[in-house]
Amino acid sequence: PELLDWLAQNFIDGGWKMKRLHKMLCLSYVYRQSSAVNERGAAVDAGNLLLWRMPLRRMEAEAIRDAILATSGKLDRKMGGPSFKLFRYKVVNVAIYEPLEEYGPETWRRSVYHQYARGIRDDLLGSFDCPESAQRTPRRPSTTTALQALSLLNGPFMTQQSEFFAERLRARVGDDVSRQVAQAFRHAFGRSPRPDEKKEAIKLVEKHGLPALCRA
């Protein structure tokens, strides 16, 4: 409570300027903490109540899908306009919604533009707790299920985007496997691979092909 009071007074004293408040928060020591665990911190505050490290949080379903598209290089960043559908609609006495099995360029937009239909959920979005549009969900659950791993490993969307990611790498660095691995890590994680990661990744590409690494 004391911290909130201080922040409120600081916000008022700063002329009610949000940008100033955001800058102060983002430059604070707590905000810039690493998520790494160390023995001393875990022994004193295992629950991280004092925020001695950055608490890891899973991305929401829509952000996961958008990140996959961004990494493969296929994310359509166009804003506004009609929404896209991840289902086929037809009427046979009653309305029938069937999930897509192939995804064209019109579906590569940010997930915020996805048109939802009651009673059907996309396999990837649904497995990561994207709520059904028929019900209000003030707070989403955060579950851990086998379907999440299966969707990311074997789903048609992931398989397609892995191929696109591999094409992006080949266009960028050619057929040199070492350079492909390094570039893949930069696109996916924003960093270079560690020596052990690079060694294992090269072995994976040589044995199963570049799309397998991209999917991983």
Contacts in CASP RR format, 6 or more apart in sequence:
PFRMAT RR
TARGET T0000
AUTHOR 0000-0000-0000
METHOD contacts of the structure
MODEL  1
PELLDWLAQNFIDGGWKMKRLHKMLCLSYVYRQSSAVNERGAAVDAGNLL
LWRMPLRRMEAEAIRDAILATSGKLDRKMGGPSFKLFRYKVVNVAIYEPL
EEYGPETWRRSVYHQYARGIRDDLLGSFDCPESAQRTPRRPSTTTALQAL
SLLNGPFMTQQSEFFAERLRARVGDDVSRQVAQAFRHAFGRSPRPDEKKE
AIKLVEKHGLPALCRA
7 21 0 8 1.000
10 21 0 8 1.000
10 24 0 8 1.000
11 21 0 8 1.000
14 20 0 8 1.000
25 31 0 8 1.000
26 32 0 8 1.000
30 51 0 8 1.000
33 51 0 8 1.000
33 52 0 8 1.000
33 53 0 8 1.000
33 54 0 8 1.000
34 53 0 8 1.000
34 54 0 8 1.000
35 53 0 8 1.000
35 54 0 8 1.000
35 55 0 8 1.000
35 56 0 8 1.000
36 53 0 8 1.000
37 53 0 8 1.000
41 52 0 8 1.000
41 53 0 8 1.000
44 52 0 8 1.000
45 52 0 8 1.000
48 55 0 8 1.000
58 128 0 8 1.000
58 142 0 8 1.000
59 67 0 8 1.000
60 128 0 8 1.000
60 129 0 8 1.000
60 130 0 8 1.000
60 140 0 8 1.000
61 111 0 8 1.000
61 124 0 8 1.000
61 125 0 8 1.000
61 126 0 8 1.000
61 127 0 8 1.000
61 128 0 8 1.000
61 129 0 8 1.000
61 130 0 8 1.000
62 110 0 8 1.000
62 111 0 8 1.000
62 112 0 8 1.000
62 114 0 8 1.000
62 125 0 8 1.000
62 130 0 8 1.000
63 111 0 8 1.000
64 124 0 8 1.000
64 128 0 8 1.000
65 111 0 8 1.000
65 124 0 8 1.000
65 125 0 8 1.000
65 157 0 8 1.000
66 75 0 8 1.000
66 110 0 8 1.000
66 111 0 8 1.000
68 157 0 8 1.000
68 158 0 8 1.000
68 161 0 8 1.000
69 75 0 8 1.000
69 76 0 8 1.000
69 108 0 8 1.000
69 161 0 8 1.000
71 161 0 8 1.000
71 165 0 8 1.000
71 187 0 8 1.000
71 188 0 8 1.000
72 161 0 8 1.000
72 162 0 8 1.000
72 164 0 8 1.000
72 165 0 8 1.000
72 168 0 8 1.000
72 214 0 8 1.000
73 164 0 8 1.000
73 165 0 8 1.000
73 168 0 8 1.000
74 105 0 8 1.000
74 108 0 8 1.000
74 161 0 8 1.000
74 164 0 8 1.000
75 108 0 8 1.000
75 109 0 8 1.000
75 110 0 8 1.000
76 105 0 8 1.000
76 108 0 8 1.000
76 109 0 8 1.000
76 110 0 8 1.000
77 110 0 8 1.000
78 109 0 8 1.000
80 113 0 8 1.000
81 113 0 8 1.000
83 113 0 8 1.000
83 114 0 8 1.000
83 115 0 8 1.000
84 106 0 8 1.000
84 107 0 8 1.000
84 109 0 8 1.000
84 113 0 8 1.000
84 114 0 8 1.000
84 115 0 8 1.000
85 100 0 8 1.000
85 107 0 8 1.000
85 114 0 8 1.000
85 115 0 8 1.000
85 117 0 8 1.000
86 99 0 8 1.000
86 100 0 8 1.000
86 103 0 8 1.000
86 107 0 8 1.000
86 114 0 8 1.000
86 122 0 8 1.000
86 125 0 8 1.000
87 97 0 8 1.000
87 98 0 8 1.000
87 99 0 8 1.000
87 100 0 8 1.000
87 117 0 8 1.000
87 120 0 8 1.000
87 122 0 8 1.000
88 97 0 8 1.000
88 98 0 8 1.000
88 99 0 8 1.000
88 100 0 8 1.000
89 95 0 8 1.000
89 96 0 8 1.000
89 97 0 8 1.000
89 117 0 8 1.000
90 96 0 8 1.000
90 98 0 8 1.000
97 117 0 8 1.000
97 119 0 8 1.000
97 120 0 8 1.000
99 120 0 8 1.000
99 122 0 8 1.000
99 123 0 8 1.000
100 107 0 8 1.000
101 156 0 8 1.000
102 156 0 8 1.000
102 160 0 8 1.000
103 156 0 8 1.000
103 157 0 8 1.000
103 160 0 8 1.000
111 125 0 8 1.000
114 122 0 8 1.000
114 125 0 8 1.000
116 132 0 8 1.000
116 133 0 8 1.000
117 133 0 8 1.000
118 132 0 8 1.000
118 133 0 8 1.000
118 134 0 8 1.000
119 132 0 8 1.000
119 133 0 8 1.000
119 134 0 8 1.000
121 130 0 8 1.000
121 132 0 8 1.000
122 130 0 8 1.000
123 147 0 8 1.000
123 151 0 8 1.000
123 155 0 8 1.000
123 157 0 8 1.000
124 151 0 8 1.000
124 152 0 8 1.000
124 155 0 8 1.000
124 157 0 8 1.000
124 158 0 8 1.000
127 145 0 8 1.000
127 147 0 8 1.000
127 148 0 8 1.000
127 150 0 8 1.000
127 151 0 8 1.000
128 148 0 8 1.000
128 151 0 8 1.000
129 140 0 8 1.000
129 141 0 8 1.000
129 142 0 8 1.000
129 143 0 8 1.000
130 140 0 8 1.000
131 137 0 8 1.000
131 140 0 8 1.000
151 158 0 8 1.000
152 158 0 8 1.000
153 215 0 8 1.000
158 215 0 8 1.000
159 211 0 8 1.000
159 215 0 8 1.000
162 211 0 8 1.000
162 212 0 8 1.000
162 214 0 8 1.000
162 215 0 8 1.000
163 211 0 8 1.000
163 214 0 8 1.000
165 184 0 8 1.000
165 187 0 8 1.000
165 211 0 8 1.000
165 214 0 8 1.000
166 210 0 8 1.000
166 211 0 8 1.000
166 213 0 8 1.000
166 214 0 8 1.000
168 187 0 8 1.000
169 180 0 8 1.000
169 183 0 8 1.000
169 184 0 8 1.000
169 187 0 8 1.000
169 210 0 8 1.000
169 214 0 8 1.000
170 180 0 8 1.000
170 210 0 8 1.000
172 183 0 8 1.000
173 179 0 8 1.000
173 180 0 8 1.000
173 182 0 8 1.000
173 183 0 8 1.000
174 180 0 8 1.000
177 202 0 8 1.000
177 205 0 8 1.000
177 206 0 8 1.000
177 210 0 8 1.000
178 198 0 8 1.000
178 202 0 8 1.000
180 205 0 8 1.000
180 210 0 8 1.000
180 213 0 8 1.000
181 193 0 8 1.000
181 198 0 8 1.000
181 201 0 8 1.000
181 202 0 8 1.000
181 205 0 8 1.000
181 213 0 8 1.000
182 192 0 8 1.000
182 193 0 8 1.000
182 198 0 8 1.000
184 201 0 8 1.000
184 213 0 8 1.000
184 214 0 8 1.000
185 191 0 8 1.000
185 192 0 8 1.000
185 193 0 8 1.000
185 197 0 8 1.000
185 198 0 8 1.000
185 201 0 8 1.000
186 192 0 8 1.000
193 201 0 8 1.000
201 213 0 8 1.000
204 212 0 8 1.000
204 213 0 8 1.000
204 216 0 8 1.000
205 212 0 8 1.000
205 213 0 8 1.000
END
